[in-house]
Amino acid sequence: MEKSAVPPVAPEDWVARSLRAVWHPCTQMKHHERLPLIPVARGQGAWLFDRAGHRYLDAISSWWVNLFGHANPRINAALKDQLDTLEHTMLAGCTHEPAVELAERLHALTGNTLGHAFFASDGASAVEIALKMSFHSWRNRGYADKQEFVCIANSYHGETIGALGVTDVALFKDAYDPLIRHAHVVASPDARLAQAGETAADVARRALDNVRALFEARANRIAALIVEPLVQCAAGMAMHDASFVAGLRALCDQYGVHLIADEIAVGCGRTGTFFACEQAGVWPDFLCLSKGISGGYLPLSIVLSRDEIFATFYHDDTARGFLHSHSYTGNPLACRAALATLDLFTSDDVLAANARKSATLAAALAPLAEHAHVRNLRQRGTIFAFDAMIDDPEQAKTFSRRFFDNALQRELLLRPIGTTVYLMPPYILDDEELALLAARTRDTFGATLAEAR
Ligand SMILES: Cc1ncc(COP(=O)(O)O)c(C=O)c1O
């Protein structure tokens, strides 16, 4: 086949070079013919700076990972020290201080309930590990028939083939459907489903009835149920009552099913407590962490599990051990970044400070609730969201991209999920930045609606 002539690209044109050489995630690359791609040159605090010196407030924490700002001096110092000490070693047959200390500190943070930490590098892998561990633990106990999983309607747990099996977002799943081993999908506890006179707790109760009916019929075949406690983030920041998570724990105990809490997005203080499960007053059998745990610095994920689960693998027979590995399992730099992140939580009393900042941001966003095109202005901890009411389906389809573009023009990095606008800022915004974020979010919304008219 004859090659068409490719026009040359200037060496300093990083955007054009990126669009030729880099396959960007979760992206229809053709949309970048019109959509701007930000050539990020550096980050400082809550701000990203492009190569021309324009700044953007990272109001979604770079896909929910960056808790304490870019180039955080304390995380940087810890990493520089670790770099000169030990950058990496395998974790099979070896161990090192950052991995041990991190496992011990997370154990303590779960009220000494989840005593064993298994390390991986990304959220989807953590989910797959929890699913495999659950199945294998049941098999080791003589329940080899427990091979099925349950997820909640609209859940998102990652995009590898196994994680897609417990994900219920059509956009990510449909194209790969023939490859997927599907989980049971139970009713959503999304508080927005409340009918007249119902509370969020009523919606949760209805959803739990659905889980009970499934367990009644099939619990002997079901290994685990997986849930994003309190907020289904990728579903469009769908929030539910904490009683749903407590109810799941009770049903899992009653019917002999493992409970997996995917705290990849909602852990590390996002919902107001360090772990979202704390607000339900329960602990799962497996808890998946990633994203914010390394402060947004390095790929790291962790599956915490109960000692009873660990005990089911402890045996002379290798095949009864948990058979899973990643080359970078427990990378010392990533673990050290996580330790520095945990240090910041204690030294700066972050959860209390976040409560104050979130109250300020909530007050500044409150006028949106009166807007004729806004529904369901909601908040959980440091997550804020509202649904834009766009009548024209064509305008609704392009809302997210147009909002993103309008936000950039106002120095904000915001990417709505469909027609849901959300903020998930880093924990370090000062009063001025909080006010700027709220005012420009409102302004961006107004400008995006005005285009539609
Ligand atoms: C709740 C939840 N689980 C799993 C994942 C997957 O994590 P990763 O993108 O690191 O694979 C995400 C990512 O957004 C998530 O929000």
The ligand as an ORCA input file, in Angstrom:
! r2SCAN-3c Opt
* xyz 0 1
  C     -13.897      2.619     41.899
  C     -12.796      2.326     40.922
  N     -12.319      1.079     40.840
  C     -11.329      0.758     39.992
  C     -10.766      1.705     39.170
  C      -9.683      1.329     38.222
  O      -8.455      1.894     38.603
  P      -7.306      2.032     37.515
  O      -7.735      3.100     36.572
  O      -6.091      2.415     38.300
  O      -7.179      0.700     36.863
  C     -11.243      3.022     39.219
  C     -10.698      4.053     38.318
  O     -11.267      5.106     38.120
  C     -12.296      3.337     40.109
  O     -12.813      4.572     40.179
*
